[in-house]
């Protein structure tokens, strides 16, 4: 079993299902999984998710 501080360990902790497929996971500053997909994403989509997550967390005082 991988250590949770290594990339495979973190992937296993977040339940990434398949090591053979690309998986994109965006983890917020609070440690919550904000977005996960096995689809290839446009960089603008990643930026949107990060910005939207930040805005929500800032307004709820979670930062």
VENCOR-V346265 format. One line per field, one symbol per residue. burial: # if it has 9 or more other C-alpha atoms within 8 Angstrom, else .. A space follows every 50 residues. Layout:
burial: ???
This chain:
burial: ...#...#####...#......######....####.........#..## ..##..##.....
